[in-house]
């Protein structure tokens, strides 16, 4: 798991799919919405680690240098 994925703000993510290693939870960038706290998605498939927020559209690859 990358340093970004183990960030304290991401500790509330829940596993959505074991096959794709997709996790969902509140967005650490925009905070999300209290009614819809599942807008932030993280995929932890080896070699394809990435994130995306469906609310603020923040997205990109997970990398060790990202904090």
C-alpha positions as a Markdown table, in Angstrom:
| # | Residue | x | y | z |
|---|---|---|---|---|
| 1 | Unk | 0.0 | 0.0 | 0.0 |
| 2 | Unk | 1.3 | 3.5 | -0.8 |
| 3 | Unk | 2.0 | 6.3 | 1.6 |
| 4 | Unk | -1.0 | 8.2 | 0.1 |
| 5 | Unk | -3.3 | 5.3 | 0.6 |
| 6 | Unk | -2.3 | 4.9 | 4.3 |
| 7 | Unk | -2.9 | 8.6 | 5.0 |
| 8 | Unk | -5.1 | 9.2 | 8.1 |
| 9 | Unk | -7.7 | 11.0 | 6.0 |
| 10 | Unk | -8.3 | 7.8 | 4.1 |
| 11 | Unk | -8.8 | 5.6 | 7.1 |
| 12 | Unk | -12.6 | 5.8 | 6.8 |
| 13 | Unk | -12.6 | 4.2 | 3.3 |
| 14 | Unk | -14.6 | 0.9 | 3.0 |
| 15 | Unk | -13.9 | -1.9 | 0.6 |
| 16 | Unk | -16.5 | -1.9 | -2.3 |
| 17 | Unk | -14.9 | -4.6 | -4.6 |
| 18 | Unk | -12.3 | -7.2 | -3.7 |
| 19 | Unk | -11.7 | -8.0 | -7.4 |
| 20 | Unk | -10.8 | -4.4 | -8.3 |
| 21 | Unk | -9.6 | -3.4 | -4.8 |
| 22 | Unk | -12.0 | -0.4 | -5.0 |
| 23 | Unk | -12.6 | 1.6 | -1.8 |
| 24 | Unk | -15.1 | 4.4 | -1.2 |
| 25 | Unk | -15.5 | 7.1 | 1.4 |
| 26 | Unk | -15.5 | 10.9 | 2.1 |
| 27 | Unk | -13.1 | 13.0 | -0.1 |
| 28 | Unk | -10.0 | 14.3 | 1.7 |
| 29 | Unk | -9.9 | 17.2 | -0.8 |
| 30 | Unk | -13.5 | 18.6 | -0.8 |
| 31 | Unk | -14.8 | 16.8 | 2.3 |
| 32 | Unk | -17.8 | 15.5 | 0.4 |
| 33 | Unk | -21.3 | 15.9 | 1.3 |
| 34 | Unk | -22.8 | 14.7 | 4.6 |
| 35 | Unk | -25.6 | 12.8 | 2.8 |
| 36 | Unk | -23.2 | 11.2 | 0.2 |
| 37 | Unk | -19.9 | 10.5 | 1.8 |
| 38 | Unk | -19.1 | 7.8 | -0.8 |
| 39 | Unk | -18.0 | 10.1 | -3.6 |
| 40 | Unk | -14.3 | 9.5 | -3.2 |
| 41 | Unk | -13.0 | 6.3 | -4.8 |
| 42 | Unk | -9.6 | 4.6 | -4.5 |
| 43 | Unk | -8.4 | 1.6 | -6.6 |
| 44 | Unk | -5.5 | -0.3 | -5.1 |
| 45 | Unk | -4.9 | -2.8 | -7.9 |
| 46 | Unk | -1.1 | -3.4 | -8.1 |
| 47 | Unk | 0.3 | -1.3 | -10.9 |
| 48 | Unk | -2.9 | 0.6 | -11.4 |
| 49 | Unk | -3.3 | 2.5 | -8.1 |
| 50 | Unk | -5.5 | 5.6 | -8.6 |
| 51 | Unk | -8.1 | 7.9 | -7.0 |
| 52 | Unk | -11.1 | 9.9 | -8.1 |
| 53 | Unk | -13.7 | 12.1 | -6.4 |
| 54 | Unk | -17.0 | 12.2 | -8.2 |
| 55 | Unk | -17.9 | 15.5 | -6.4 |
| 56 | Unk | -14.9 | 17.8 | -7.0 |
| 57 | Unk | -13.4 | 15.7 | -9.8 |
| 58 | Unk | -9.9 | 15.5 | -8.1 |
| 59 | Unk | -8.2 | 12.5 | -9.6 |
| 60 | Unk | -4.9 | 10.9 | -10.4 |
| 61 | Unk | -2.5 | 8.1 | -9.8 |
| 62 | Unk | -1.5 | 7.2 | -6.2 |
| 63 | Unk | 2.2 | 7.7 | -5.7 |
| 64 | Unk | 4.6 | 7.7 | -2.8 |
| 65 | Unk | 5.5 | 11.3 | -3.3 |
| 66 | Unk | 1.9 | 12.6 | -3.0 |
| 67 | Unk | 0.8 | 13.7 | 0.4 |
